[in-house]
């Protein structure tokens, strides 16, 4: 475009811009000032023939100068007009070219994806223009199957419950029956329960001469021995009023075995109690988790105690014998009716003790079932969810 403009300018005639030959004398008389015109007019009659020739020559020179000035002005105006036209044409050509280039670029951008999509099977619109950046893989969407698989995995992970709380709840369900039974045994193995038994209506008396006071005194020694740290001398050195030993060696040995079993049970009870405390501290951040563990344990306890009660009711003698065979394998738990342990703790005492242990365990487990009953929480209404999200 610049070359075309220069060629056009070369074809134009050169304009003489030298104004050194211009004169200030007007070309016509009517263009002259009035003062000068009058002076000339007044001087004209006084001139002679030579003056007239001089005046004619001056007029001729003025006409020539005026014509040259006009030609010069016309040439200037023509050159300026041509330059202005050339500039306008050049600007128009530039604008037209810019508009065409912009339109072509827009058309190319609009049609490029379609042409590339028809030519290339793989959707990589910018692969032929620029090099892939190191993070270009992060900007690519994976296939729909992969998206659905990942979404399903995230939902499953969000809905999956942790393993540790489940394990704790299962252990609570297993350990709670033992904890409740040990606690009930500890309540029965007290002098208070012994006193209630001796003064219970229908409790059999001693046919070998022990009074109620003798029974309370000697029976309290036996019960205290199960809970203290004394040795066998605590019962072996006891004598009757006649000076005879109160308990035989077999009876003292059996009481030592009972004390060992009781101590193991108490220690296990303390460990189980500590376990439940730890479980509570771990599960307290999950609403209802600890209560569900207690509920499951109470159900198991209720079933176990109910089953043992049915067995004891069907055959007490067999149940009592099997119980002693499990915990006292030595077989030193059988005595004569005249022995002190039988006189202090007849079979009615053990029946009542088993009933009290079972009733206490069933009562506590029933209370746990009532208060730890799992209640399904209602889902909040949509308005409540919206209000909570707005508040958050």
Secondary structure as GFF3:
##gff-version 3
##sequence-region A 1 392
A	DSSP	alpha_helix	2	11	.	.	.	ID=ss1
A	DSSP	three_ten_helix	29	31	.	.	.	ID=ss2
A	DSSP	alpha_helix	34	44	.	.	.	ID=ss3
A	DSSP	alpha_helix	49	119	.	.	.	ID=ss4
A	DSSP	three_ten_helix	136	139	.	.	.	ID=ss5
A	DSSP	alpha_helix	144	159	.	.	.	ID=ss6
A	DSSP	alpha_helix	163	188	.	.	.	ID=ss7
A	DSSP	alpha_helix	191	198	.	.	.	ID=ss8
A	DSSP	alpha_helix	212	225	.	.	.	ID=ss9
A	DSSP	alpha_helix	233	236	.	.	.	ID=ss10
A	DSSP	alpha_helix	249	283	.	.	.	ID=ss11
A	DSSP	alpha_helix	289	314	.	.	.	ID=ss12
A	DSSP	alpha_helix	316	327	.	.	.	ID=ss13
A	DSSP	alpha_helix	340	344	.	.	.	ID=ss14
A	DSSP	alpha_helix	347	371	.	.	.	ID=ss15
A	DSSP	alpha_helix	382	391	.	.	.	ID=ss16
###
